[in-house]
Amino acid sequence: MSVAKVDGFGVRSLGDGYVVNTESRARLVRMIANAAITLGDAVCIDVTKGGATGEAGYGNYVVKANQGASATAFAVGIATSAAASGDIFEIQVGGYSSIAKLLDQSDANGDLLTASSTDGNLTITSEAEDGPALALLLVESGNNNTADTKVFLLNPANL
């Protein structure tokens, strides 16, 4: 029997032993910043931009996620670099990331995360006031509002 797929989570047999699969399963997409974005910011699709003449179309622009407004409450990924408004840059929408920003350190590993009320930061889903959709799973907390929290992105928008 041959191995059809050797990447992914878990372990696989290799001779007399087992090998742990360690890939991050990162899924990246290129988007256009519609505001200044910093490394590790949770971002959402900007539903206000894209339809006018000369614009790139709906669904191609992102801004910092914030649960304070329904238009920005659905975090779809993490910025992998800083970007000025109008820049094309990559966001990570799936897999393991170690650069997310967490609002506070009262969250526990395994908590489900979503956009917080602070631009670009994440918080526990149960603390979300408006109940925006789940975006990430906390792997390990970092420092408050710093791009050092480890998360697993669930690609909620199927990008």
N, C-alpha and C positions, 0 to 999 in steps of 0.2 A: 504494500500500500504506500503510495507516495503522498507527500504533504502538498496540499493544494494552496494553502495560505499559511505563511509562517510568521506574519506580523500579528499585532493585536495584544490583548491582555492575557495574562495567565502563563502557563508553562507548556512546553511541548517536549516530547520524547526525542532524545538524541543519543543513539547507541544504548549504553547501559544506564544513562542518567537522564536528567531533565535540564532544560535551558529555560531561563526566565525571559520572556519577551519584554523588552524595555522601551519600545518606541512610544512617542508622545501622541501619535495620531492627530497631530496638529492639522487643522484645516484653515487656510487663509484665503481671504478675498480682498480684492482691491476696491476701494471706495473713494469718494471725494469728501473731504472735510468741508462742512458748511459753517464752521466756527473753529477757533483754535482748539486743538486736541493735544494732550500730553501723553507720554508713555504710560501705559497701564490703565488709561481711562476706560470705563465701561461706556460703550457707545450704542446709540439706537439709530434706526433709519429716520431721516428727517422727512416727514410727510408733507412739509410745507414747500419743498423745493423740488424742481425737476420738470415741471410742465410748461414753463415759458420757453419762447423761442431762444435758442442758443444754450439752453440748459441740457444736461446729459440724460434727462428722463427720470421719472419717479423711481425710487428705490436705490438710487446710486449715490445719494448724499447721506452723511451721518453727522450727528452732533452728540455731545455728552448726554448719557442717559440720566434721568432724574424722575423719580416716582411722583413728584409734585404736580405734574401735568400729564394727562392721558397721552398726549402726542409724543412724550419723551420717556414714558414709563417702561417700555419694553426693550430691555438691553439685549442686543443681538451679538455682541462680541467685545473684545478687548483690543485697544490700540497697541500695535507692536512698535510704534515709534511716535514721535511728536509730529504734528502736521499743522500748518497754517491754513486758514480758510482758503479753499480753492485747490489745495494740494491733493494729489492722488496718493494714497498710502494704503498699507495693508492692515486689516484687522483680523484677529484670530476668532473664528466662530465655533470651532470644535477642537476637542482634545485637551491635553494637559498644558497649562500655562503657569509660569511662575512670576508674572509681572502685573497681576490684577491689583486694584486698589480696594481696600476694605474700610468701611466707615469707622468701625471700632473693633476692639479685640475681645468682645464678649461672646463672639461666635465660636462654635465648637466644630472640630473636624467632622465632616459629614453633613453639616447643615446645608440646606438648600438656599441659594442666594439669588437676589434680584437687584434691580436698581434701588439706590437709597434716595433720600431727600437731599443729598449733597451731590452736585454735578460730578459725574464720572466715578462715583464710589458705589460699592456694593454693600448689601446688608442681608440679614436673615429674612427669608421669605415671610415668616410669621410676623415680623415687625413691619411689614409693608402696609401702609394705610389703605391704599386703593387695591391691593391685591394684584399687582402686575404679574405677568407670566414669569415662571421660573426660567432662569438662564444658566445657572452654574451650580456646581457642587464644591463646597469648600474642602480642600485637601489639607492645607496648613496655613494658619493665620500669619500674617506679616505685621508690619507696623501700621498704625492708623494713617490713612491718606497717603500711602507710599506704595510705589509699584514693586511690591515684594511678596504679595500673597499668592499662594499656590492654589489653583482652582482647576476643575475639569469642566470645560465648556460643553454644553449639550446641544449646540447648534439649533436653538429654538426656532429660528426662522427658516431652517432648512436651506441655507445659502450654499 
